[in-house]
Amino acid sequence: MDERIRKYFQAELSVGERLELLRQIEADEELRRGFIEYKNMNALLALSDQADRMEANRQGLQ
């Protein structure tokens, strides 16, 4: 995977670097697949974290 994808999601790229990456993603199918895969993984992890916090809150209220 292109390291810029990780940096994109961790806000470690400058505005110019982000725009350049997005332009390249539009033109490169393999890069686009890697970007979408990483984006989906981040979304699933965020949902998992949210579910864990909700469960912890629920247990704390009992």
MOSUL-V184317 format. One record per pair of residues at least 24 apart in sequence whose ideal C-beta (glycine too) atoms are under 10 Angstrom apart, sorted by the first residue. I is the first residue (numbers start at 1). GAP is how many residues later the second one is. Records with the same first field share a line. If there is no record, write none. Layout:
I=GAP, GAP
//
This chain:
1=29, 30, 32, 33, 34, 36, 37
2=26, 28, 29, 32, 33, 36
4=27, 30, 31
5=26, 29, 30, 31, 32, 33, 34
6=28, 32, 36
8=27, 30, 31
9=26, 29, 30, 32, 33
10=32
//
